[in-house]
Amino acid sequence: MLLGPGRLGAHRRQPVSTAPSRPRGAAQPGAHPALADLTGPSAPALFGADARLRVQDQRIQPAISYGIPVVSTGLLADADHPYIWHGPLLRGALHQLFHDTDWGPLDLLVVDMPPGTGETQLAVIDEFPCIGAVIVTTPHELALGDVRRSLRMLQEAGIPVAAIVENMAAAICPRCAHSWQPFPGTAGDQLHRLLPHSRLIKIPVDDGAPAVGSHGNGDAALIRHLDNGSLFTALDALRASHPAPLIP
């Protein structure tokens, strides 16, 4: 499953992106999610993973957090290390990350994608069958342009969009519960009109859902918002309709 963001920083995007890989159902019997993060280093921080990836018996050993395998470029080198991958080098690196990792039992792989419709996105779509995508955006019109291009790419690749997640859709005062819109725009609503069969989930700025908790696990409130929006119901339906292994 792909998570395709609009134009928003990783510290705003990746808390949403990592949540589907550890839903309220991650501990359910038969549920074996995993996360592949192509941008780093936020995902390792969100999962509380700081050890470098290691190789054993010619297989990459993912970091294990909350019982979930995590592979991220943020676990390959220092946090400020740039990855200037393109062409055959990019595709070779992605092939290794996906196919040479010892995922264990796996029925849902969440891939956190960078914004845009460039070579990385096309390489991922070519590398393995994607059963669906979740679009992450903010209300602002600036994000809408990027998301529309991503949406066109997904449509041309025949990948259904399970849900549209509008992050920071509202702010709620923790004292009086007054709600207001901190950013102008209606990107989520406009996308939902284009994709009426996809779920629209609006996530408020919530002081109970910090981007990174003290131990990398501060997303209980965020998962609650996503669950209330039936995101995990949509993912369960996708998973049930694609019982075959995702990665050969």
Rosetta blueprint (number, residue, H / E / L):
1 M L
2 L E
3 L E
4 G E
5 P E
6 G L
7 R L
8 L L
9 G L
10 A H
11 H H
12 R H
13 R H
14 Q H
15 P H
16 V H
17 S H
18 T H
19 A H
20 P H
21 S H
22 R L
23 P L
24 R L
25 G L
26 A L
27 A L
28 Q L
29 P L
30 G L
31 A L
32 H L
33 P E
34 A E
35 L E
36 A E
37 D E
38 L L
39 T L
40 G L
41 P L
42 S H
43 A H
44 P H
45 A H
46 L H
47 F H
48 G L
49 A L
50 D L
51 A L
52 R L
53 L L
54 R E
55 V E
56 Q E
57 D L
58 Q L
59 R E
60 I E
61 Q E
62 P L
63 A E
64 I E
65 S E
66 Y L
67 G L
68 I E
69 P E
70 V E
71 V E
72 S E
73 T H
74 G H
75 L H
76 L L
77 A L
78 D L
79 A L
80 D L
81 H L
82 P L
83 Y L
84 I L
85 W L
86 H L
87 G H
88 P H
89 L H
90 L H
91 R H
92 G H
93 A H
94 L H
95 H H
96 Q H
97 L H
98 F H
99 H H
100 D L
101 T E
102 D L
103 W L
104 G L
105 P L
106 L L
107 D L
108 L E
109 L E
110 V E
111 V E
112 D E
113 M L
114 P L
115 P L
116 G L
117 T L
118 G L
119 E H
120 T H
121 Q H
122 L H
123 A H
124 V H
125 I H
126 D H
127 E H
128 F L
129 P L
130 C L
131 I L
132 G L
133 A E
134 V E
135 I E
136 V E
137 T E
138 T L
139 P L
140 H L
141 E H
142 L H
143 A H
144 L H
145 G H
146 D H
147 V H
148 R H
149 R H
150 S H
151 L H
152 R H
153 M H
154 L H
155 Q H
156 E H
157 A H
158 G L
159 I L
160 P L
161 V E
162 A E
163 A E
164 I E
165 V E
166 E E
167 N L
168 M L
169 A L
170 A L
171 A E
172 I E
173 C L
174 P L
175 R L
176 C L
177 A L
178 H L
179 S E
180 W E
181 Q L
182 P L
183 F L
184 P L
185 G L
186 T L
187 A H
188 G H
189 D H
190 Q H
191 L H
192 H H
193 R H
194 L H
195 L L
196 P L
197 H L
198 S L
199 R E
200 L E
201 I E
202 K E
203 I L
204 P L
205 V E
206 D L
207 D L
208 G L
209 A L
210 P L
211 A L
212 V L
213 G L
214 S L
215 H L
216 G L
217 N L
218 G L
219 D L
220 A H
221 A H
222 L H
223 I H
224 R H
225 H H
226 L H
227 D H
228 N H
229 G L
230 S L
231 L H
232 F H
233 T H
234 A H
235 L H
236 D H
237 A H
238 L H
239 R H
240 A H
241 S H
242 H L
243 P L
244 A L
245 P L
246 L L
247 I L
248 P L
